[in-house]
Each structure stands twice: as structure tokens, then as C-alpha cells.
Amino acid sequence: MNLNQFLKDDLGMVAKEAKCLKDLQEDLKAKVAACDTEGVHRACKDIGKSIQSLAALKAKKDRQKELKQVSQMLHEQGVLCTVVRRYENEKAQTS
């Protein structure tokens, strides 16, 4: 797994989900071998949840990259970052 696709602050959660996926993979193999269809179904659902969590963490880093690009563009156009932050804070309070 490429850890560069996640934020440094999220690496603990990424490690937890990666370990969980590995454990679930082993559990899934055991459930399939035992013909435990309910257990297979449950393991597959849990695998899906872990994958969704990792995808959300990746999207968080992608979103941060986008925001940095927008911030850089605004800076180049002479808009101060504090103005953008204040606008976002006011927008969040009125929502």
C-alpha cells in the first residue's frame, strides 16, 4: 500500500484499517473453507467497510491537494488566505 496517498495525521488509522483488512482476509478464507455462508457474508461486508474508510482517507488527502492549489492560485492573484478562511467560517456558521 502506498502511504503517500494519505495524510501523515491519518497514518495511524490507515495502519489500523490495513491490519483489519489482513485479518478479515484470513477470516474470509477460513469461513469459505468451512462453508459458513453467513460468516462469509459478514466478512465481506466488513471488508467493504474497511475499504470505504481507506477510500475516504485517500479522498481527504486529494481534497487537501486541491485546496492547496486553490490557495496558491488565490495567493498569486493577490487574495489573502485569511480572507478565504473568514469567508469559509462565515459560510459554515450560516449553514
N, CA, C and O atoms as a GROMACS GRO file, in nm:
protein
  380
    1MET      N    1   0.084  -0.117   0.000
    1MET     CA    2   0.000   0.000   0.000
    1MET      C    3   0.089   0.124   0.000
    1MET      O    4   0.184   0.134   0.078
    2ASN      N    5   0.059   0.216  -0.087
    2ASN     CA    6   0.135   0.340  -0.098
    2ASN      C    7   0.088   0.439   0.008
    2ASN      O    8  -0.023   0.493  -0.002
    3LEU      N    9   0.169   0.462   0.108
    3LEU     CA   10   0.131   0.551   0.217
    3LEU      C   11   0.132   0.698   0.179
    3LEU      O   12   0.078   0.781   0.252
    4ASN      N   13   0.193   0.731   0.065
    4ASN     CA   14   0.196   0.870   0.020
    4ASN      C   15   0.059   0.921  -0.022
    4ASN      O   16   0.040   1.042  -0.039
    5GLN      N   17  -0.037   0.831  -0.038
    5GLN     CA   18  -0.170   0.874  -0.079
    5GLN      C   19  -0.259   0.914   0.039
    5GLN      O   20  -0.377   0.944   0.022
    6PHE      N   21  -0.200   0.915   0.160
    6PHE     CA   22  -0.273   0.952   0.280
    6PHE      C   23  -0.201   1.064   0.354
    6PHE      O   24  -0.080   1.082   0.338
    7LEU      N   25  -0.276   1.140   0.434
    7LEU     CA   26  -0.216   1.244   0.516
    7LEU      C   27  -0.136   1.181   0.630
    7LEU      O   28  -0.171   1.074   0.679
    8LYS      N   29  -0.030   1.248   0.671
    8LYS     CA   30   0.054   1.195   0.780
    8LYS      C   31  -0.028   1.178   0.908
    8LYS      O   32  -0.008   1.082   0.982
    9ASP      N   33  -0.120   1.269   0.932
    9ASP     CA   34  -0.203   1.261   1.053
    9ASP      C   35  -0.294   1.138   1.052
    9ASP      O   36  -0.339   1.092   1.158
   10ASP      N   37  -0.322   1.085   0.934
   10ASP     CA   38  -0.414   0.972   0.921
   10ASP      C   39  -0.344   0.837   0.914
   10ASP      O   40  -0.411   0.734   0.903
   11LEU      N   41  -0.213   0.835   0.920
   11LEU     CA   42  -0.140   0.709   0.903
   11LEU      C   43  -0.173   0.606   1.012
   11LEU      O   44  -0.171   0.486   0.984
   12GLY      N   45  -0.203   0.650   1.132
   12GLY     CA   46  -0.243   0.557   1.238
   12GLY      C   47  -0.371   0.484   1.201
   12GLY      O   48  -0.382   0.363   1.219
   13MET      N   49  -0.467   0.559   1.150
   13MET     CA   50  -0.595   0.499   1.107
   13MET      C   51  -0.574   0.410   0.985
   13MET      O   52  -0.636   0.304   0.975
   14VAL      N   53  -0.486   0.450   0.894
   14VAL     CA   54  -0.456   0.369   0.776
   14VAL      C   55  -0.395   0.236   0.819
   14VAL      O   56  -0.432   0.131   0.767
   15ALA      N   57  -0.302   0.240   0.914
   15ALA     CA   58  -0.240   0.117   0.963
   15ALA      C   59  -0.344   0.025   1.026
   15ALA      O   60  -0.342  -0.096   1.006
   16LYS      N   61  -0.434   0.085   1.104
   16LYS     CA   62  -0.540   0.007   1.169
   16LYS      C   63  -0.629  -0.061   1.065
   16LYS      O   64  -0.660  -0.179   1.078
   17GLU      N   65  -0.670   0.013   0.963
   17GLU     CA   66  -0.756  -0.043   0.859
   17GLU      C   67  -0.683  -0.148   0.776
   17GLU      O   68  -0.743  -0.249   0.738
   18ALA      N   69  -0.555  -0.126   0.749
   18ALA     CA   70  -0.476  -0.224   0.672
   18ALA      C   71  -0.463  -0.354   0.750
   18ALA      O   72  -0.475  -0.462   0.693
   19LYS      N   73  -0.440  -0.344   0.880
   19LYS     CA   74  -0.432  -0.465   0.964
   19LYS      C   75  -0.567  -0.535   0.968
   19LYS      O   76  -0.575  -0.658   0.961
   20CYS      N   77  -0.670  -0.457   0.980
   20CYS     CA   78  -0.806  -0.512   0.982
   20CYS      C   79  -0.835  -0.586   0.851
   20CYS      O   80  -0.892  -0.695   0.853
   21LEU      N   81  -0.796  -0.528   0.739
   21LEU     CA   82  -0.816  -0.594   0.610
   21LEU      C   83  -0.742  -0.727   0.602
   21LEU      O   84  -0.794  -0.826   0.552
   22LYS      N   85  -0.619  -0.728   0.652
   22LYS     CA   86  -0.540  -0.851   0.651
   22LYS      C   87  -0.608  -0.959   0.736
   22LYS      O   88  -0.618  -1.074   0.696
   23ASP      N   89  -0.653  -0.919   0.856
   23ASP     CA   90  -0.722  -1.013   0.945
   23ASP      C   91  -0.852  -1.063   0.882
   23ASP      O   92  -0.885  -1.182   0.891
   24LEU      N   93  -0.925  -0.972   0.818
   24LEU     CA   94  -1.051  -1.010   0.754
   24LEU      C   95  -1.028  -1.105   0.636
   24LEU      O   96  -1.109  -1.194   0.611
   25GLN      N   97  -0.919  -1.085   0.566
   25GLN     CA   98  -0.885  -1.174   0.454
   25GLN      C   99  -0.863  -1.316   0.506
   25GLN      O  100  -0.912  -1.413   0.447
   26GLU      N  101  -0.791  -1.329   0.616
   26GLU     CA  102  -0.769  -1.460   0.675
   26GLU      C  103  -0.900  -1.520   0.726
   26GLU      O  104  -0.926  -1.640   0.709
   27ASP      N  105  -0.983  -1.437   0.788
   27ASP     CA  106  -1.113  -1.482   0.838
   27ASP      C  107  -1.201  -1.528   0.721
   27ASP      O  108  -1.271  -1.629   0.731
   28LEU      N  109  -1.197  -1.453   0.613
   28LEU     CA  110  -1.276  -1.490   0.495
   28LEU      C  111  -1.233  -1.625   0.439
   28LEU      O  112  -1.318  -1.708   0.405
   29LYS      N  113  -1.102  -1.648   0.430
   29LYS     CA  114  -1.053  -1.777   0.383
   29LYS      C  115  -1.104  -1.891   0.471
   29LYS      O  116  -1.147  -1.995   0.420
   30ALA      N  117  -1.100  -1.870   0.603
   30ALA     CA  118  -1.146  -1.973   0.696
   30ALA      C  119  -1.296  -1.998   0.682
   30ALA      O  120  -1.342  -2.112   0.684
   31LYS      N  121  -1.373  -1.889   0.666
   31LYS     CA  122  -1.518  -1.903   0.652
   31LYS      C  123  -1.554  -1.975   0.522
   31LYS      O  124  -1.647  -2.056   0.520
   32VAL      N  125  -1.483  -1.945   0.414
   32VAL     CA  126  -1.508  -2.012   0.286
   32VAL      C  127  -1.474  -2.160   0.298
   32VAL      O  128  -1.550  -2.244   0.251
   33ALA      N  129  -1.363  -2.191   0.361
   33ALA     CA  130  -1.322  -2.331   0.379
   33ALA      C  131  -1.424  -2.408   0.463
   33ALA      O  132  -1.446  -2.527   0.441
   34ALA      N  133  -1.485  -2.339   0.559
   34ALA     CA  134  -1.583  -2.404   0.647
   34ALA      C  135  -1.725  -2.400   0.588
   34ALA      O  136  -1.820  -2.448   0.651
   35CYS      N  137  -1.739  -2.344   0.468
   35CYS     CA  138  -1.871  -2.330   0.403
   35CYS      C  139  -1.970  -2.252   0.491
   35CYS      O  140  -2.090  -2.282   0.490
   36ASP      N  141  -1.920  -2.155   0.566
   36ASP     CA  142  -2.003  -2.071   0.653
   36ASP      C  143  -2.050  -1.950   0.571
   36ASP      O  144  -1.984  -1.846   0.570
   37THR      N  145  -2.163  -1.965   0.504
   37THR     CA  146  -2.209  -1.858   0.414
   37THR      C  147  -2.242  -1.730   0.489
   37THR      O  148  -2.214  -1.620   0.440
   38GLU      N  149  -2.300  -1.742   0.608
   38GLU     CA  150  -2.330  -1.622   0.686
   38GLU      C  151  -2.202  -1.552   0.730
   38GLU      O  152  -2.194  -1.429   0.727
   39GLY      N  153  -2.102  -1.629   0.769
   39GLY     CA  154  -1.973  -1.573   0.808
   39GLY      C  155  -1.902  -1.508   0.690
   39GLY      O  156  -1.839  -1.403   0.706
   40VAL      N  157  -1.912  -1.570   0.572
   40VAL     CA  158  -1.853  -1.513   0.451
   40VAL      C  159  -1.918  -1.379   0.420
   40VAL      O  160  -1.850  -1.280   0.390
   41HIS      N  161  -2.051  -1.377   0.430
   41HIS     CA  162  -2.125  -1.253   0.402
   41HIS      C  163  -2.082  -1.142   0.499
   41HIS      O  164  -2.059  -1.029   0.457
   42ARG      N  165  -2.073  -1.174   0.627
   42ARG     CA  166  -2.034  -1.077   0.729
   42ARG      C  167  -1.891  -1.027   0.704
   42ARG      O  168  -1.865  -0.907   0.712
   43ALA      N  169  -1.800  -1.118   0.673
   43ALA     CA  170  -1.660  -1.079   0.646
   43ALA      C  171  -1.652  -0.988   0.524
   43ALA      O  172  -1.576  -0.891   0.524
   44CYS      N  173  -1.729  -1.019   0.421
   44CYS     CA  174  -1.728  -0.936   0.300
   44CYS      C  175  -1.781  -0.795   0.330
   44CYS      O  176  -1.727  -0.697   0.280
   45LYS      N  177  -1.885  -0.787   0.411
   45LYS     CA  178  -1.937  -0.656   0.449
   45LYS      C  179  -1.833  -0.577   0.527
   45LYS      O  180  -1.816  -0.456   0.505
   46ASP      N  181  -1.762  -0.644   0.618
   46ASP     CA  182  -1.658  -0.576   0.696
   46ASP      C  183  -1.542  -0.532   0.608
   46ASP      O  184  -1.485  -0.424   0.628
   47ILE      N  185  -1.507  -0.614   0.511
   47ILE     CA  186  -1.401  -0.576   0.416
   47ILE      C  187  -1.443  -0.451   0.340
   47ILE      O  188  -1.363  -0.359   0.320
   48GLY      N  189  -1.569  -0.448   0.297
   48GLY     CA  190  -1.620  -0.330   0.227
   48GLY      C  191  -1.612  -0.205   0.311
   48GLY      O  192  -1.578  -0.097   0.261
   49LYS      N  193  -1.644  -0.218   0.439
   49LYS     CA  194  -1.638  -0.102   0.530
   49LYS      C  195  -1.495  -0.051   0.545
   49LYS      O  196  -1.471   0.070   0.545
   50SER      N  197  -1.399  -0.144   0.557
   50SER     CA  198  -1.259  -0.103   0.571
   50SER      C  199  -1.210  -0.036   0.443
   50SER      O  200  -1.136   0.062   0.450
   51ILE      N  201  -1.250  -0.088   0.329
   51ILE     CA  202  -1.210  -0.028   0.202
   51ILE      C  203  -1.271   0.112   0.188
   51ILE      O  204  -1.205   0.204   0.139
   52GLN      N  205  -1.396   0.128   0.231
   52GLN     CA  206  -1.459   0.260   0.226
   52GLN      C  207  -1.384   0.359   0.316
   52GLN      O  208  -1.367   0.475   0.280
   53SER      N  209  -1.342   0.314   0.432
   53SER     CA  210  -1.266   0.400   0.524
   53SER      C  211  -1.135   0.445   0.461
   53SER      O  212  -1.098   0.562   0.469
   54LEU      N  213  -1.065   0.351   0.398
   54LEU     CA  214  -0.939   0.386   0.331
   54LEU      C  215  -0.963   0.481   0.214
   54LEU      O  216  -0.885   0.573   0.192
   55ALA      N  217  -1.070   0.458   0.140
   55ALA     CA  218  -1.102   0.547   0.028
   55ALA      C  219  -1.134   0.688   0.078
   55ALA      O  220  -1.096   0.786   0.014
   56ALA      N  221  -1.204   0.697   0.190
   56ALA     CA  222  -1.235   0.828   0.247
   56ALA      C  223  -1.108   0.900   0.292
   56ALA      O  224  -1.095   1.021   0.273
   57LEU      N  225  -1.015   0.827   0.351
   57LEU     CA  226  -0.888   0.887   0.394
   57LEU      C  227  -0.806   0.934   0.274
   57LEU      O  228  -0.740   1.038   0.280
   58LYS      N  229  -0.810   0.857   0.166
   58LYS     CA  230  -0.740   0.898   0.044
   58LYS      C  231  -0.805   1.023  -0.015
   58LYS      O  232  -0.736   1.115  -0.059
   59ALA      N  233  -0.938   1.026  -0.017
   59ALA     CA  234  -1.010   1.142  -0.069
   59ALA      C  235  -0.980   1.267   0.012
   59ALA      O  236  -0.975   1.378  -0.041
   60LYS      N  237  -0.960   1.248   0.142
   60LYS     CA  238  -0.925   1.360   0.230
   60LYS      C  239  -0.793   1.423   0.186
   60LYS      O  240  -0.780   1.546   0.181
   61LYS      N  241  -0.694   1.339   0.153
   61LYS     CA  242  -0.564   1.392   0.108
   61LYS      C  243  -0.580   1.457  -0.030
   61LYS      O  244  -0.522   1.563  -0.055
   62ASP      N  245  -0.657   1.395  -0.117
   62ASP     CA  246  -0.679   1.453  -0.250
   62ASP      C  247  -0.745   1.590  -0.238
   62ASP      O  248  -0.710   1.684  -0.310
   63ARG      N  249  -0.842   1.601  -0.147
   63ARG     CA  250  -0.911   1.728  -0.126
   63ARG      C  251  -0.813   1.833  -0.073
   63ARG      O  252  -0.821   1.950  -0.111
   64GLN      N  253  -0.723   1.792   0.014
   64GLN     CA  254  -0.625   1.886   0.066
   64GLN      C  255  -0.534   1.938  -0.046
   64GLN      O  256  -0.500   2.056  -0.049
   65LYS      N  257  -0.497   1.848  -0.139
   65LYS     CA  258  -0.415   1.891  -0.253
   65LYS      C  259  -0.489   1.996  -0.335
   65LYS      O  260  -0.432   2.097  -0.375
   66GLU      N  261  -0.618   1.971  -0.359
   66GLU     CA  262  -0.699   2.067  -0.435
   66GLU      C  263  -0.705   2.201  -0.365
   66GLU      O  264  -0.690   2.306  -0.428
   67LEU      N  265  -0.727   2.198  -0.234
   67LEU     CA  266  -0.737   2.323  -0.158
   67LEU      C  267  -0.606   2.399  -0.158
   67LEU      O  268  -0.606   2.522  -0.163
   68LYS      N  269  -0.494   2.328  -0.152
   68LYS     CA  270  -0.364   2.395  -0.160
   68LYS      C  271  -0.344   2.462  -0.295
   68LYS      O  272  -0.290   2.572  -0.303
   69GLN      N  273  -0.389   2.396  -0.401
   69GLN     CA  274  -0.377   2.455  -0.535
   69GLN      C  275  -0.463   2.580  -0.546
   69GLN      O  276  -0.420   2.680  -0.603
   70VAL      N  277  -0.585   2.574  -0.493
   70VAL     CA  278  -0.673   2.691  -0.495
   70VAL      C  279  -0.612   2.804  -0.413
   70VAL      O  280  -0.613   2.920  -0.455
   71SER      N  281  -0.559   2.769  -0.296
   71SER     CA  282  -0.496   2.869  -0.211
   71SER      C  283  -0.378   2.935  -0.282
   71SER      O  284  -0.361   3.056  -0.274
   72GLN      N  285  -0.297   2.855  -0.351
   72GLN     CA  286  -0.183   2.909  -0.424
   72GLN      C  287  -0.229   3.001  -0.537
   72GLN      O  288  -0.171   3.107  -0.559
   73MET      N  289  -0.334   2.959  -0.608
   73MET     CA  290  -0.387   3.041  -0.716
   73MET      C  291  -0.439   3.174  -0.663
   73MET      O  292  -0.415   3.279  -0.722
   74LEU      N  293  -0.512   3.169  -0.551
   74LEU     CA  294  -0.564   3.291  -0.491
   74LEU      C  295  -0.451   3.381  -0.443
   74LEU      O  296  -0.457   3.503  -0.458
   75HIS      N  297  -0.348   3.321  -0.387
   75HIS     CA  298  -0.232   3.398  -0.341
   75HIS      C  299  -0.166   3.469  -0.459
   75HIS      O  300  -0.127   3.586  -0.448
   76GLU      N  301  -0.152   3.398  -0.569
   76GLU     CA  302  -0.092   3.457  -0.689
   76GLU      C  303  -0.177   3.572  -0.744
   76GLU      O  304  -0.125   3.664  -0.807
   77GLN      N  305  -0.308   3.564  -0.720
   77GLN     CA  306  -0.398   3.671  -0.765
   77GLN      C  307  -0.409   3.784  -0.663
   77GLN      O  308  -0.478   3.883  -0.687
   78GLY      N  309  -0.340   3.769  -0.550
   78GLY     CA  310  -0.338   3.875  -0.450
   78GLY      C  311  -0.444   3.864  -0.342
   78GLY      O  312  -0.460   3.957  -0.263
   79VAL      N  313  -0.518   3.753  -0.337
   79VAL     CA  314  -0.618   3.735  -0.233
   79VAL      C  315  -0.549   3.674  -0.112
   79VAL      O  316  -0.481   3.572  -0.123
   80LEU      N  317  -0.568   3.736   0.001
   80LEU     CA  318  -0.506   3.686   0.123
   80LEU      C  319  -0.579   3.562   0.174
   80LEU      O  320  -0.702   3.555   0.166
   81CYS      N  321  -0.504   3.467   0.225
   81CYS     CA  322  -0.563   3.342   0.276
   81CYS      C  323  -0.658   3.368   0.392
   81CYS      O  324  -0.756   3.295   0.408
   82THR      N  325  -0.632   3.472   0.471
   82THR     CA  326  -0.720   3.499   0.585
   82THR      C  327  -0.859   3.538   0.537
   82THR      O  328  -0.958   3.507   0.604
   83VAL      N  329  -0.868   3.604   0.425
   83VAL     CA  330  -0.998   3.641   0.369
   83VAL      C  331  -1.074   3.515   0.331
   83VAL      O  332  -1.194   3.505   0.358
   84VAL      N  333  -1.007   3.420   0.269
   84VAL     CA  334  -1.070   3.295   0.229
   84VAL      C  335  -1.115   3.218   0.352
   84VAL      O  336  -1.227   3.167   0.354
   85ARG      N  337  -1.032   3.208   0.454
   85ARG     CA  338  -1.068   3.137   0.577
   85ARG      C  339  -1.188   3.202   0.644
   85ARG      O  340  -1.279   3.133   0.691
   86ARG      N  341  -1.189   3.334   0.650
   86ARG     CA  342  -1.300   3.404   0.713
   86ARG      C  343  -1.429   3.378   0.636
   86ARG      O  344  -1.534   3.356   0.696
   87TYR      N  345  -1.422   3.379   0.504
   87TYR     CA  346  -1.539   3.352   0.422
   87TYR      C  347  -1.591   3.210   0.449
   87TYR      O  348  -1.712   3.190   0.463
   88GLU      N  349  -1.502   3.113   0.455
   88GLU     CA  350  -1.541   2.975   0.480
   88GLU      C  351  -1.604   2.961   0.619
   88GLU      O  352  -1.702   2.888   0.636
   89ASN      N  353  -1.548   3.031   0.719
   89ASN     CA  354  -1.603   3.025   0.854
   89ASN      C  355  -1.742   3.087   0.858
   89ASN      O  356  -1.832   3.032   0.922
   90GLU      N  357  -1.760   3.202   0.790
   90GLU     CA  358  -1.891   3.265   0.788
   90GLU      C  359  -1.992   3.177   0.714
   90GLU      O  360  -2.108   3.167   0.755
   91LYS      N  361  -1.948   3.114   0.608
   91LYS     CA  362  -2.035   3.025   0.531
   91LYS      C  363  -2.079   2.907   0.617
   91LYS      O  364  -2.196   2.866   0.612
   92ALA      N  365  -1.987   2.851   0.695
   92ALA     CA  366  -2.019   2.736   0.780
   92ALA      C  367  -2.116   2.775   0.891
   92ALA      O  368  -2.201   2.695   0.930
   93GLN      N  369  -2.105   2.896   0.942
   93GLN     CA  370  -2.193   2.940   1.050
   93GLN      C  371  -2.334   2.966   1.003
   93GLN      O  372  -2.430   2.949   1.079
   94THR      N  373  -2.349   3.007   0.876
   94THR     CA  374  -2.483   3.037   0.825
   94THR      C  375  -2.552   2.913   0.772
   94THR      O  376  -2.673   2.916   0.745
   95SER      N  377  -2.480   2.805   0.755
   95SER     CA  378  -2.541   2.683   0.702
   95SER      C  379  -2.614   2.606   0.809
   95SER      O  380  -2.671   2.501   0.780
   0.00000   0.00000   0.00000
